Amino acid sequence: MTHKTPRRLVLFGAGKMGGALLKGWLETNIIEPRDIVVMDPQPSSEITALCAARGLALNPEQDGVPLAPEVVVLAVKPQIVDQVLPGLRALLGPETVCLSIAAGISLEHLAAQLGEHTPLVRAMPNLPASIGKGASAVVFGGHVGRIQKDLCTKLLESVGDVFELERESWMDAVTAVSGSGPAYVFLLIECLAAAGSAAGLPEYLAEKLALATVAGAGDLAGQSDLSPTDLRTNVTSPGGTTAAALEVLMGEGGLSPLLRKAVQAATTRSKELGGC
């Protein structure tokens, strides 16, 4: 597929996710640094240094912000979206597409603030985007043209895999699974290391083993043709140590019901944020 690269892009918000996207665009060279404007009232020292080193405009005066850019990316916290949208709307031109990664903020909410005919895209990337291994779910509004769709897809593909959703209603669950999911994995590493330490390993060794094990298992699952279920079955010898551990993890009150509760809580919170 042939993608069009934006000539002008304005990024609103350069926090964890906005910053990860920004680094991905620069590292993959899909857009010239001179064509990016970053708007963030409190940029981190890392973002400030990155903008200075690569020649990006950071919080320029009003006459330094391009009118009618090809794309504006909304990457602020959902609680302040409505504070940012008036300034964003002032930049929009007839061909400008707005790509929002604000958790919980629906296309309908954005259209109410930016105009019902505005080309709108809603996406949910996750933190591994910071190393180019993100998972981004995306849904396109009805006024998004083919070139705009390709453009936004390219911007998201610069930081990992992109999955187009059939329904926007799935986005809250996506947020709970892949958006928040890396934190669950980090917690797993913490808990596995703590359990190893409790079993008698030196703390430093338990941490290294837990991290290497989770990272390696994730890589194996991603590269294997087998399903996670098949991989688990293959490594579980009847009556062995793994089987003994899985009897606990897969028992009543084990990992599966806990994760269902966790994902449901995150899904509910995503819906609540949409009402901010």
CORVEN-V558744 format. One line per field, one symbol per residue. phi: phi as a letter, one per 30 degrees, with the letter a starting at -180 (. if undefined). Layout:
# CORVEN-V558744
phi=???
This chain:
# CORVEN-V558744
phi=.dcccddbbcccjbdedddddedddddchdbdedcccccadbdddddddddddciddchddedccddhddbcccbcdedcedddeeddddddcdcdcccccddiddddddddccjdcddbbcbbdbdeedbibdbccbbcddcdddddddddddddddbkdbbdcdbddddddeeddcdceedddddededddddddddjddedddddddddddddddddddcddddeddddddccdeicdddddddddcddidddddddddddddddddddddcd
